[in-house]
Amino acid sequence: MSRERNSYRSIKGLMLLLLCIFSFSANANEKEMRRIMVGLKLFPAVIAADTQLAKKIDTQGNLSIYILYDDDAKLANNLAKRLTVVNKIKTIPISLKVTTYDDFINNGTSSAIAAFLAQTPNNKTQELLHRAISSSTLLFSPFKGDVEKGVHSGFIVSDRILPYVNLKTMQQSRIQLKAFFLRVSKHYD
């Protein structure tokens, strides 16, 4: 009987541990999704702050924008669907495309004015930055810590949500933002 009781306790303990792990994981994913959705709402405003916006129209008269992802195409496509409600930025139509980090890094995509990171770039941050800087593509990441790693923009949460801009990367990319936008943003130098 005591052997059965110990087995029962072990199984019960294991089940409790698994439940805790899964609830922590679900909570982390929920927080990450909230950050992604907030970032997706802020992303068009960051693009609109580009002082050279009118000069960055593609041959079809659109602003070319990418949703970039590592391995979750479903997430990236869902984000693209949500972003389609913004069909113009400052009266200029947008052309929205979804592609992988690798395609973007390896020049498998046409040039773009901006790209939204749907997943954390992890070990691809520097490669993404290299391509973005060389093509003057503004990278926007909703993930904490990416602006400090060099990504052009994101947001920071304090008593309110503020755009967060890496001034050094903006300068390297030859991207100029409106003075008012910079005044209401937090800067990482």
C-alpha angles and dihedrals in degrees: 000000000000089000090055091047092052091048090049091050091047092051091045090050091048091049091050091049092050091048090052092048093049093047091049090050092048090049092050091049090048092053091047091050091050090053091048092051093048089048092049090056092049096043097082091051091055090050091048090055091065106112092207096051096124091055092055099065115128124232091274092055095256138120105243112223130177135204104208125201140172107213108334107086091164092060092046092049091048090052090048090053090052091048093052089081084075098067095160137033112203091343092308115118117236129225109209122200134175121216143150127266089244094055090049093046094048094049091252088139135063117251119284137195092225144358131204117213108226093185134029108276093219108173094003098066096103093046091049090048093049091055093042094050094046092049097037090240115157111228118207121194126184090195123106114251098018096105089054088052090056106272109146099236149354133136140274128212119220122133083327138010113272132181110253118211132190101216095191093055091044090054093046089051093047091237116148122197127200116269093237091054090050091050092056093043132084113238134217111199 
